[in-house]
Amino acid sequence: MATTAWQAAQDEIEAILAARHPDPFGFLGLHNTTTGFVIRVFVPEALAVEAVMAEGNLVMTARGPGFFEALVPGQTKNFTYRLRACNAGGAWEFDDPYRFSSVLGATDDHLLIEGTHRRLYERLGAQVITHEDVPGVHFAVWAPNAKRVSLVGDFNQWDGRRHSMRKRVDSGLWEIFMPGLDVGAMYKFEILSKNNEILPLKADPLGFSAERRPSTASVVARTDDFTWTDEIFMRQRSIGEARREPMATYEVHLGSWRRRDDGDFLSYDELAAQLLPYVADMGFTHVELLPISEHPLDASWGYQPIGLFAPSQRFGDPDGFARFVDRAHALGIGVILDWVPAHFPTDIHGLAHFDGTALYEHADPQRGFHPDWNTAIYDFGRREVVSFLCANALYWLERFHLDGLRVDAVASMLYLNYSRKAGEWSPNLDGTNDNRDAVAFIKQFNMLVYAQSPGAFTVAEESTTWPGVSRPVHENGLGFGFKWNMGWMNDTLDYFALEPVHRKWHHNKLTFGLTYAFSENFVLPVSHDEVVHGKSSIVGKMPGDEWQRFANVRAYLAFMWASPGKKLLFMGLEFGQTREWNFDAGLDWYLLAYPFHRGVQSLVRDLNGLYRARAALHVRDCEAEGFQWLVVDDAARSVFAWLRKGGAHDAPVAVVCNLTPVPRHGYQLGLPYAGVWREELNTDAADYGGSGIGNFGQVEAVTTPAYGFPASAHVTLPPLAVIYLHYVGLQ
């Protein structure tokens, strides 16, 4: 059939019908031809379509299944219109996505390519906006090597022919504005690779919400319109240095802290009502959440995330998570999120081979695949990927007011040969094994966090001796605020697992950590990793009968709280849970019916109270000036003692540990000052489940020099116990 000048060529129509047109925005919608303005639309389910204009409706001509076009008579300039379609089921009216201009601009292209688009979350993903006076949702995704990207969802029957997106050639971004869509719409991207392969539907890398697993669609949501009430908290957190403030963190897996009666997860709102008051009552300063970014597998505990920008739907929507954080701040609790830039799973709906090529992951499997976890590894040398990750970090801090990011598996990023055998990795040209792209990314990430989010901090889980992890970047460090002290954790747990009779031969396990305790700003972690996979619970690690096991637990916790460094304790350890952690069930709260467990819980509450109240126990957690040994070499009796010191006007605290089951009466202790030292904590107190041996509330030091100190006191040391003596002066 012959066509007039304004009519579409048949091969172009067929290309639209087959979803292989190279430029659908240059063909569909409103276009000015030599004959006049033409409207072309593709509505597969329609039998007839009319253009609804101010001048009246214009019946369009069918040229193929679902393809319609019409010449608009008398029009000399651009105009707006709507479409009215009908079929046997009825009629419906809607705006044509192809009549709208681009939302993104050249600046977006430039910043993405340059790797400096810090707030990608304001431009990409699904943005609920009003564009050209019409409300709707703008979708944008990066897929530079795709031949076609289509938006599919419940609004278009998941039909990839319906809404092919506009490609921005300079950056590889694809976009489309969908008028009339709103929060709650489900969607994915259908991608045609450069090899003409239609890939499995992909979730949005910047999606703000997602379906609850096992479903995997992204869900349109807003995270920019929450009404916060934490202005005072946010302002106050930026005052002072985090390393000089008390930090006692309660590490939580939201899916297993507690469950509903039917076994389902608590919602963010239920957790805000139950978990947060508990954290406040226990005296913790922070709650740290195992990753809540959307993830397909419960058994990964969140450490294999796919939706980096989406709070997990297991617990509710993004507003629910914002309410959780807002409530935490109202209670004076900071919120730390475990953040995972080290790797990502290869599930087909995720980032792996996103556009048919190694896009987010490194193309070389020696750098782009992790054998331990069977996961992909980000290409830290690609600017767009670094931009994506840095934007994600800022997103959580800005949109959800988080106070800290704890970065998982930092060591796996730092070393090219991490967990690889000879032949499975390639060194740098000079033969070294440091991953310089990853190091540059880590430094950039840390600089951005500290520059853009006043009062926020970062923490590294880094298990090697890499120098300067918590040193500023301008001092050639990685720039983290804190580092987990894995060596301290391993040594101390090994020591306490020993039968007391053998401890004198391993005295150095508790003293060695002080040789490097101030080389970094350390967090002392007893985390989830220590109570799973056959490692036993903290009570199960301890030797002896039940009384001794719980006495050891109490002594260990008091030893930890008095040691230099910030504190982190995994949920359940605060009441001595006796079984290993199970991610698929709530904690054994019934144990609090038993005195030993209540005693451990009471002790942790009191430890937090003292740690926060006594400046000597926290202001110099990361400085050598805040620590002094009193007894370091009494291996024969397994006694340790030290002094914690704060500022010039802060009274010191003497800490004395007797880590055998033998009470020691009249133990001579050298002290820096004569006078009264109040016994503010004794882990052997009857209230905690101990035997009640102690010093009747205080000891008095006299001006008798001992062990290099100008004063001394004779102290009763309870069995398997730790006491805190706070100097109150002459009386």
Helices and strands as residue ranges (DSSP letters): H 10-17, G 24-26, E 29-32, E 37-42, E 48-53, E 56-59, E 61-64, E 67-72, E 82-87, E 90-94, G 97-99, H 106-114, G 120-122, E 125-131, E 134-142, E 148-153, E 166-168, E 173-179, E 186-192, E 218-219, H 231-237, G 242-244, E 248-252, H 268-281, E 286-289, E 293-294, G 298-300, E 307-311, H 318-330, E 334-339, H 365-368, E 369-370, E 375-376, H 383-399, E 404-407, H 410-414, H 436-452, E 457-460, G 473-475, E 482-484, H 486-496, G 500-506, H 508-511, G 512-515, E 522-526, G 528-531, H 538-541, H 546-562, E 566-570, G 573-575, G 589-593, H 595-613, G 615-617, G 624-626, E 627-634, G 635-637, E 639-644, E 653-658, E 664-671, E 675-682, G 686-688, E 698-701, E 711-717, E 721-729
